[in-house]
Amino acid sequence: MTEVLQQTIRRVYPQPAEDLNINIDHWHQIKEQILAEVGEEAYQFISNHVNLGNPNIHIASTTTVFNININVQERSKALVNLMRVNDLRRINKFFEAINSKLDHLGVFIGCAETKNMRKQRILAKFPPLVSRVAYFFDYLIKRVFPKFLLTKKLYFLLTRGQNRVLTRAEILGRLYSCGFDVTEEKEINGMLYFAAKKVKLPCYDLNPTYGPLIRLSRIGRNGQLIKVYKFRTMHPYAEYLQEYIYAKHKLQNGGKFSNDFRVSTAGKFMRAFWIDELPMFINVFKGQMKLVGVRPLSNQYYNLYPEDLQKARIKVKPGLVPPYYADLPETLDEIIDSERRYLERFDKHPLRTQWKYFWKAMFNIFLRRARSC
């Protein structure tokens, strides 16, 4: 072994000099196995995030929680799993098991094939016409069947939960729901590799929003959490990514996130024609919301508001038609000013304010084509 290589290893993997040869052999063995499994570029991604010469690093290629629980010691510094997330039967249980084994800020590295990567692979595999037919049936079985109660069991019977189709939003959202913070993601050889740090315990959500009709936790009157009904416009588990999206993309005009990959193609269509809003009438009928009023917000959005407006918002019921559609503000500051004006007017003249804002919003929606937010 050259002196340059030994100096490099000492710098990247600090260790006692007397143990250097033993650890170099161990490091070589790990490197060869990883290179054979995933290739050079993926190996570089992994080695950039974890010290592969550290004995407290666990390398696995498994789809079972059993192997994680039996073979990985607690308080590990990092765990690398070379098996695709797509082939895990119970993804969240797998991520939760990894979370339980890692030390605080311990690193988890994994990989998955996203929906878009899968589509490109299928279309490139067959001649044009055949590939379109193949993709249609793949979409029907792998994307539609898991979403409905009547076909979900048939889906798992046919696939046994393997080779699942996952969007990038769902992969990252599941990681965040299980207590991880994604530090880097990279496309390598048709796969999405991710590095994530354990920052908290999993949320253990027993009722994740997965089907077409979803219930989202929002802040209602008196600060109480309510479940707001909507038709799904985002990919599953996307609701866990608000902080990640805000950090990466910030807000665009209208107070929405720019480059929001969480919104599905069908979701964009539903938002354009207000279809996604219709189930919120359930909240109106239940007395949790009124027809006109400030929208019920998630914790992420709520914390972006100044404290005085936070207090003013929770004094009244949230509404289905917000003042946004009457004033059409563009920036977050303008949205805040719009809501503050509405609440001040509502406090003085409730019925007059409701009447005025409703018809002004209807004018903007139907004549100026204001769209669902």
Disulfide bonds with the S-S distance in Angstrom:
none
